[in-house]
């Protein structure tokens, strides 16, 4: 089932994704790509007459992050006069979701508050076991080493444990809540659901807390009751304060922005400040701190029903992410990620299509030479070189020593796959077509230039010269064979024929791979021509504003415009404007490029969730965020764009 979140939050071990009415969609532990333990987890109220599920359409919702944090506030209002405020956070040190419900009613309310869960411990929807300890007032569901515990403050009054498809409907926890009381069955096995409940006697308001704790070791399982008992004694205000401090401390390390160019536009300036901070906070949540890798997005289609899944690490995406974090003042992400790259590099010098966060190969359709993605190797080498040139002294020398074998093997792989100048046929960046690709040739160029730079520093001048010369051979061949008289690069060569479909990925020939130089007059004209072509032919109107779709014949998920391609275009414009700085008589052109870029950035901000999360796409009909939410690549590009604007004086 497709479940696209409106908000995400977590700590270093637990990632939670949630809908806009506070319903839990994902509960990932012990890694961001690992077991998804929860199918459903949400509250409902029995008014004495009927059951009100908090995710029903009858409720209106407002959901935001607490400023500068990954703590979530959700406010629900019902036309019967009931209001619910939910404060959600993950404890800074313990993998436990803490939920505070404050319920207010315009008139006396005598009924029940239920908390319902359909838990799949270990991502297993069968062979689970569940029990309720009535003395501890603790409900536990488990499968092998994974367990989930649920406890309330105050202690819940009643409970039910049952099979999801129970033969007797009244024993099914979801159905059992309908009469306002639970059957108190203590344990069951199979495909299970459960509910706990409290008496609700409200003249004006009432407060309840729900804790959902997860663990994955026998030692932690034995400590479950004690842990829950101790957590329930802690003040939620104290937990909030410590969680708040964790996130504000993280943000305090960022490079500060001035955005002086936008001083006369305070509203836009504030929007960009907020987008910068939210993107940084989001990327922190997508990172696996133990290994240094990043998921592209929290998984929302784990059965691959409509796509190939997003809860994996692609080198291409992660390279963009760590470079954005580097610019923003977080170099440690680069160092850790490149350690991961050393471990995951294949014996031929390349990197696989995508990985699990621990470095194991993920489910793939890139298992052969013709179906690999050569650009991932080029992007990784380029990112290593950029990071290398930001560090100094002993750290710089040691980094190069540590990664030299990876650089050597990666560069030789690129040489082997581009013997005749153009690379061998492979799968493209969008993973929807294959051939000899303009974007991938640019990635090969960038990877070899990066390797040559580091080889020179490593006193391997012969290798540096060889790689540099071959990089320029790739560049010449790409321009000679794939540049069209219409003023843009062909998307690909397939069966020796040029595919002239316009594709936004040809921006990669300039940004990020710098195969085209804005300082060369002829190549600058080519860059301008590419920008103009993409603007004219790939823009899609959404509510009176324009985003950029991937390519002319793109029908994936309805052919929506993408935040990635839109911010890619704006970054290209800003990079070109930056290159013009210092050239006499270009002030007006710099301003024009920046204003055009700002329109695309503002379009991207209009497509976020209510909590400011940047999606992969924006629905072309509604303007709402679409598909993967949040997407790390979108966040990285937003950071890049904002920092480019900040650099302009």
N, C-alpha and C positions, 0 to 999 in steps of 0.2 A: 504494500500500500504506500502511495506517495504521501509523505508528510513533510511539508515545507515549513520550517520554523519562522517565527517572528522575532525570536530572541534566543540567544545562547549564553551560557555562563558555566562556571566550573572552577576547578583548581588543577593542580599538577597531575592528578590521578583520575578525576571524574569530569566528564563533559555532559551537560544537560542541554537539550534543545526543547523548545516549548512553543506552543501556539499562542495566539494573541489573547486568549481567554484563560491562560494559565494551565492549559492541559499539557502534560508532559508528552513529548513526541519521542525523544531519544534520551537514553541513559547509558552512556558509553564508559566502560570501565574494564580493565585498568589502563587502556589506551584509548585515544580518540578514534581509532579505527577498529577497536576490538568489540567484544560482545555488547550487543544492544539488549539490555536486560528488561526493558519495559515496553509493553504494547500499549497499555493505557494506564494513566494515573492521574486522577482528578477528584475534585470534591463535588458533592451534590447536597441539596437541602430538601428534607421532607417537611413540608409546611404544616403537616397534620392532615392535609387533603390530597396533596400530590407531590411528586418528586420533581425538583428543579435541578437539572444537570447544569453545571456552570459553563459548559461549552455549547449550550443550546442557543439558537438564534434569538431567543427572547431577551437575552442579556446584551447590553451594549458594553463595550470595553474600551479602556484607555490603558496602554502599556508603554512604559518608558524605563530606561535605565536610570538609577540614581547617578547623578553627575559624577564623571571621572571614575566610574567603577563598572564592574560586571555584576552588580546587584540589581534585581528587577522589581519594579513596582507595577502591579496590575490592579486596575479598579474596574469592578463590574457593577452595573446597575440594572435592576429588574423593574418592570412597570408595576409590580405589586408593591413597590416601596422598599424592597430589600436591596441593600448595597453591600458589596464585599470588597475589602481591600486585601490584596495578597502581597506579601513581601517575600521574595525568593532569593536565596543565596546558597552557595556551597561553602561550607566551613573551610577556612584557609589551610588547615592541616589534615583534616579527616575527610574521606570520601562520603560525605553525607549531605543530602539535599535538605535544607531547612526551610519550611514554609509556614509563615504566620498568616492566619486568616483572621481578619477583623470583620465581624458581621454586624450591620446596623439595620434596623427596621423602623419604618415610620409608625408601625403599630406593633403591639405585643405579638411575639412569634413563639409558639410552643410546638416544637417538632423535634427533628433530628438533623445533625450534621453528619453526613457519611463521607468517608474517604475510600474511594473504590480503586482497585488496582488489578490489572491483568498483567502479571509479571511473567516474563520468560527468562528465568535465571540461566545464565550461560548462553543466552540467545537460543534457547531450546524451548519450543512450545509444547513439549511432551516430556514425560518422565521426570517432571519436577515433583518435589515434595513441599508441603506447606503445613505449618502448625501454628497454633496460637497458644502462648504460655499465659494462662489467665492470672497467675500470680504476679508475673512481671509486666503484664499488660503489653506484651511484645508479640508481634506477628512476624514469622520468619518463613521465607520461601527459598529453596535451594536446589541446586543441581550440581553434582560433583563438588568441585572446590568453590563454586560461586554461591553466594548467599545474599539475600536482600532482607533487611529488617525494617519494620515499620513500627513506630512508637508515637504516641501523642502526648502533649502537655496541655491540659491535664490528661491523665490516663483515660483511654477510651473506655466506654461503658459496655460495649458489646461488639461482636465480631461474627464473621462467617467465612469459612474456607470451603471451596467447592470446585467442582469441575466446570469448565466453561460450557461444555455441552452436556450438562447433567441431565439424566433421564427424567428426574423429578424437577420440574422447572423451579419450584420454590427453593430448592437447595442451591441453585445458581445464584451467586452473590449479587449479580446485577439485577436479577429478578426479585431476589429476596428483600431488597431495599424498598420495594414498591408499597408494602403495607406499613412502612415506618418502623420496622423492628427486624433484627437479625437473628438467625437461628442458633448461633453460637456453636456450630460444628467446629471441633478443635483441629482436625487434620484431614488431609487427603493427599492423593498422588495422581499424577497425570498432567493434563492440560488444565491449568488452574486459574481461578480468579478469587479475589478476596475483598472483604470490606470491613472497615471498623467504623464505629459510630459513637456519638456523644449526644446526650440529651441537650436540647437547645431551648432554653427558656429565657428569652430576651425581651426585656421591656424597652431597652434602647439599643444596647450593643453588647457584644461578647467577643472574646479572643481565644483562639485555639492555635496550637502549633502541631505540625506534622513533620516528623523526621524520617527520611528514607536513606538508610545506610547500606552501603555495599562493601563486600570484602571478597578476597580470593585466596586466603590461606587458611589452613586448619587452625593455626594459632589465633588468627583474627576471629575465626568462627567461634572458638571457645571463649573469646573475650567479648562476644557480641552483646550479651546481656549487660555486662559491666560497662561497656562503652556507652550503650544507649542510656543506662542509668545515670552515668556521669554527665553525658551531653544534656540530658533533660534537666539537670540541676543548674546548668549554665544559663545565665541571663541572655536572652536573644539580643538585647541591646548591646551586651558586651561582645557577642559574636559578630554582630553587625559592625561594631566599631573596629574590631581587629580585621575583619574582611575588608572594610572600607579603607583601612590604612594600607593593606597589601596592595590594593589597586592604585591608590593615589601615590604611593611610593614608587610603584612601577612607572607611572606617567611622569613623575618628577624627574626621571632620568632622560627624558626626551630632549632633543634639540628644540629650543624655543623658537617660535615663529614671530615675525613682526607683521608680515603682509602689508608692508608700507605702501605698496602700489594701490591698495584697496582702502586706504584710510577714509576716503570720501564715500565709501559704500559699507557702512558698519554692519548692515544685516548680512550681506554676502560674506564679509570678513568673519563674522561670528559663525556662519554656517561652515566655513572652511576650517576654522579652529576646531569646531565640534567634530567634523568629518575626519580630521587628522587624528584627534584623540580616540575616536571610536574605532578607526581602522587599526590603530596600534593595539588597543585593548582586544580587538577581535583576533588579530594575528597571534597574540599571546595565547589565546584559547585554542587556536588551530595547531599550535606547536606541541610536539611531544618532547618534553624537556629531557627525558632520559636519553634519547637518541639524537635529537637535533633536527628531526624531520618534521614535515608539515602535511596535514591532510589538505587536499584542494578545497574541500567543503565538508561539513558534517553530513554523513550519509543519510539520504532520505528515500532511497530506492534500492534497498539492500538486496532485493530479489532480482534486480536488473530487469524489471518489468518494462521500463520505457527508456532506459539508458544503460550505460555500462558501469554506473556507480561513480561516486566522487570521494568516498572516504579512503583515499589512498594518496601516496606521495609521488608526484611527477617531478623529476629533476627540473624541468622547464619552469613549472609554476613556483617551486620552492626557491629556485635561483632568483626569480624576480622578487619573491617575498623577502629573502634575506638581504638583498641589495637595498630594498626600500627601508628595511629596519636599520641597516648600516647607516644610510643617509640620515635617518631620524635619531641616531645616537645610541644604537643597540648593536655594537659589533660582535658581541658574544654569540649571537644567533648564527653569524657567518662561520665563526670558528667551529662551532658544534656541528653545523650542517656539513661542512667540508670533511670533518672526521667521518661522518656517516657516508659521504660520497666515496671516500677511500675504501670503506668496507663493502659497499654495494657495487662498485665497478666490476664489470664482467671481465673475463680473462682476455677478451679481444680488445679491451680498452674502452668499450662503449658502456652506456647505462641502459638498463631495461626500460620498457615502456612506463611501468609504474611499480611501486613497491608497497608492502605493508610497512608500517612505521618502524618496525624493528629491523628492516632491511631485507626481509624475505620477499621473494617475487610475488607480486599480487596477481589475481586473475587477469589474463591478458589476451589480446589478439595481436601481439607483437612478438611472436616467438620465432620468426624466421628473418633472414637478412632483408627480404623484400617487404616485410611488414613491420620492421623496426622503425624508430623515429630518430634519425641521425641528428636532428637539431638539438635533442636533449644533451648530447655530448658536447656540441659546440657551446650551448648555453651554459653548461657547467664550467667549462674551462674559462669562458669569458668572466663568469662571476668570481672564480678563484683569483683571476688576475686583478680585477677591480678591488677586491678585498686586500690582496697582497700590496697594492700600491697605496693603501691607507694606513698600513702599520709600519713601524720603524724598529730599528735596532735589532736586538737579539730576537725579539718576537718575530720580526720579519724574516730573518735568516732561518729560524727554526721552522716557521711555517713552510717556506719553500722547500726545505729539506724533507719535511713530512709529506708534502704532496707531490714531490718531484716525479716519483714513479707513476702516479696517476696522470700527471700532465704528459709525461713521455708516452704512456700507453694510449691516452685519449687522443693526442695529436697524431700519433701513427695510425690510429683507427680512422681518423678523418682523412688522412692522406690516402689510406688504402681504399676508402669509399668514394674518393673523388679523383681517381688517377687521370682521367681525361679532362679534368677541370670541373665539369658538372658532376654532382654526386650521383651515386647509383640510385635507381628507383627505390622509394621507400614510402611509408605512410606519412601524411602531412600533419601539421600542427593541430588541425581540427579533428583528426582521426576519422574522417569521412571519405577521404579519397587518397590516392597514391600517385606516384610518378616522380619526375624530377622537378623539384619545387623551388621557386624563387626564394621563398622564405628560408628554406633549409639550406640552400646555397649560401645565403647571407650568414646563417648560423655557422656553417663550416668555415667561412671566411673569418668570422669573429673569433671562433675557437682557435684557429691556427695563429691569428695575430696575437691573441692572448698568450698562447703557448710560446710563441717566439719571444715575446717580451720577457717572460719568466725564464726562458732558456738563456737569453743574453745575461740576465742577472745571475744565472747559475754557472756562468762561464762555459756555456755550450754554444759558442758562436756559430759553429757549423750547422747545428740543428736549428738555431734561431734563423739563420739565413735561408735554410732549406724550407722551413715552415712559412716564413714570411713571403718568399717568392711564390710558393704554391698558393698561398692565400690570395695573392694578387692575380695569379693565373685563374683561380676560381672566379674572382671578381670580373676579370676581362671576359671570360667565357659566358658568365651569366648575363652581362650587359649585351654582348654581341649576339647571343642566341635568344635571349628572352625579353629584351626590351622591344616594345612594339611602337610602330610609327604613330599610333594613337596616343602615346604619351604615358604609358605605364608598363609594368612588368606583367608578362603572362603568368597566370597562376601556376602552370606546370607544363611539362612536356610529357605526353602520354603516347606511347607507340610512335615515337618520333614526330608527332604532331603537336603544335602549340595549342594549349587550351587557353583561350583568351578571356575566359570568365574573369571579371574583376573581383578581386579578393582583398579584403582589408589587411591580410597578413603581409602583403607586399610592403607595408609600412616598415616591416622588419629590416628591409634593406638600408634604412636610415636609423630608425629607432626600434630595437635597441642595438643593432649589430654594426652600425656605422660603416657599412660597405660603401654607401654613398656619402660624400663629404659636402657639407654646406659651404665649405671654404673654396671648393672648386666651382668655378662659374657654370660649367656645363652640368655638373652633378647637382648643383643647387637648382637649376632649371628642372631637372628630373624630379627632384623632391617636391617642388611646387606643383608640377604636373600631376604627380601621384596624389597629393593632397586634394587638388581640384577635382580629379576624377572620382575619388572616393566620396568627397562631399556631394558631388552632383548625382552620383548613381547609386550610392549605398545608403543614403539617408532615408529614414523612415519617420513619418510624422506620428507623434504620440501626444495627444491633447494639445496640439498647437506648437509643439517643440520637436526637435529632431535628434534622434539617436542614429547610430550606425550599425547596420547588420553586417554579418561576416562576409558574405559574398552574394552575387547576383541571384544565384539559383538556390539559396539557402531556405530549406523548408523544415528544418529541425525545430520541433516544438512550435510550429506555426510561423517560422521565419521571423522571429522577434529581433529587434535591435538588441545588441549586447552592451552591457556596461564596459566590458573589457575592450571591445573594438572602439567604442566611443571615447573612452579615456585614453586609449592608444593614439587615436587621432589627435586629441587635445594635447597629449604629451609631445607628439611630433611637432605640432605648431609651436608649442612653448620652447622646445629644444631648438627649433629653427630661429625663433625670436632671440633666444639667448646667444646663438651663434652670430647674430647680426649686431649684438652690442659692441660698441666701439667703432663700428663702421659709420662714417659720416653720411648724413642724409637718410638714415634708415629708421629714424625715431618713429615716424608715422607708421611704417610697415611693422615695426615691432609691436606697436600698440594695436594695430589691426589684428595681428596674429594672436595676441593675448586676449583680445575681446572675443574673437571667434572661439578660442579655446575655452574661455569662461562660459560661453553658452553651452558647450558640450558638458562641461563639469556640472553646471547647474541642472542640466537635463538628468545627469546621473544621480544627483542628489534628490531629485524629485521621485526617482524610482526606488528609493530605499524603503525598508520596512518602517513602521512607526517608531521603532527604536533606533533607526539609523543604520541598520545593517545593509551592506551593499550586496546585491544579488549578482548572478551571472547575467541575467537578461531582464528586460522590462516588457511586460505584456503589451503588444502593439495596440490592442483594443481598449484596455482599461488603464494602462499606465502603472499598474501594480508590479511589484517585484515578482520575477518569474524564475522558476527552475532552481538551481543550486543557490541556497541562502545560508550563510554568507559565503561568498567566494573569495578565497585568499588573494587570487590574482587581481580581482577588482580592488581590494583594499590596498594592495601594493601599488597599483597604478594611481589610486587616489592620493596616496602619500607622495609619490613621485611628482604628480601634477602640482600639488600644493607647495612642495619644496621648490619646484621650478619657479612658481609665481613669487615665492618668498625671496628667491635669489635675484630677482629683477629690481633694479633701483632706478 
